[in-house]
Amino acid sequence: MGMIRIMQAPDALFDDLKAIDLWATNALPLPPLVTNDDYMTVAIEIMNHAHFLIRVGISLTPTELHSEKGVTKRTAIVIGHLVRIHKLYNALRYHTAERQRDICMIFTRLLVETVSKVEYLMKAPRRSFRSFVVASYRPEKEMLEDLVQKSAARRPLPIEKRMVASIRRNLREDRISVKELIANRRWDVDGKNFRQILSDLGHEEGYAYGFGGGSHWVHGDWFDLKSHHLEKVDGGYLPRWQSGIPDPRGVCPATILCLTCLTEFIEWNRSDPDRFVVRVIQRLLEVVRRLDAAHELYLQE
């Protein structure tokens, strides 16, 4: 297994990984599950194990030198996405335990977007990483153009001076000239919108189901409001303060998505040559898939 950074000492880490592997082995076949609470008890335990595995997988490095000196910017962009996934999944785990389905659906949509982006980048050529960095500066371009225009008409305010200085400093760090920024017209990675990125990944159908449908919950459109925040009564609507209760239909696909992406990252990073961590991930994935399938049968009864 690759060198570990950030995480606990290797002996304790191995013990924790073996404990997860043993739990996943003993979890199948699944026990009798009768109610949603029965399913969610197993689901939450899966999430706890998955959250730990995501942290471990990100923390593996191919060599001790990488552990001490850090990684290149290209690799850092990929790792940054994985760290974001770890944090989003932790938030999903928390709100699942708090029984807040409406909030869970927001984080699931954010996970779909982040996972898809990093999976695209792991398959993309090096020039795509430059495109990713430059495309990140679209708001800064608009702010810079506005602030320059204002400063031509009057003395800039102190806050405006600080904003310009901050934008220029970040551009220098990323070796982007103001001229290049102003001239840029492509604000998607490689000029591809999200539907095109999913198509390149072979998941074009996921746009409507995962990304587009999930946008309801992120942006708060009418479908979200009537589903989660309003209660229809005779002649009108009232506020709906309580949240719906999560079930495996949200937990299982999000967990499968994250653990599958984690496996791809570890292989891309070549950080688990003995495939010890990957085998534990695969074992847990099998439990998640079985739980998802069992819950689907439960819904059909």
Sequence and secondary structure as in RCSB ss.txt:
>XXXX:A:sequence
MGMIRIMQAPDALFDDLKAIDLWATNALPLPPLVTNDDYMTVAIEIMNHAHFLIRVGISLTPTELHSEKGVTKRT
AIVIGHLVRIHKLYNALRYHTAERQRDICMIFTRLLVETVSKVEYLMKAPRRSFRSFVVASYRPEKEMLEDLVQK
SAARRPLPIEKRMVASIRRNLREDRISVKELIANRRWDVDGKNFRQILSDLGHEEGYAYGFGGGSHWVHGDWFDL
KSHHLEKVDGGYLPRWQSGIPDPRGVCPATILCLTCLTEFIEWNRSDPDRFVVRVIQRLLEVVRRLDAAHELYLQ
E
>XXXX:A:secstr
  EE SS  HHHHHHHHHHHHHHHHHH S     SHHHHHHHHHHHHHHHHHHHHHHHHEESSHHHHHH   HHH
HHHHHHHHHHHHHHHHHHHHHHTT HHHHHHHHHHHHHHHHHHHHHHHS THHHHHHHHHTTHHHHHHHHHHHHH
HHHS   HHHHHHHHHHHHHHHHTT  HHHHHH    SGGG  HHHHHHHTT TTHIIIIIITTHHHHHT HHHI
IIIIEEEETTEEEE  S     HHHHHHHHHHHHHHHHHHHHHHT  TT HHHHHHHHHHHHHHHHHHHHHHHHH
 
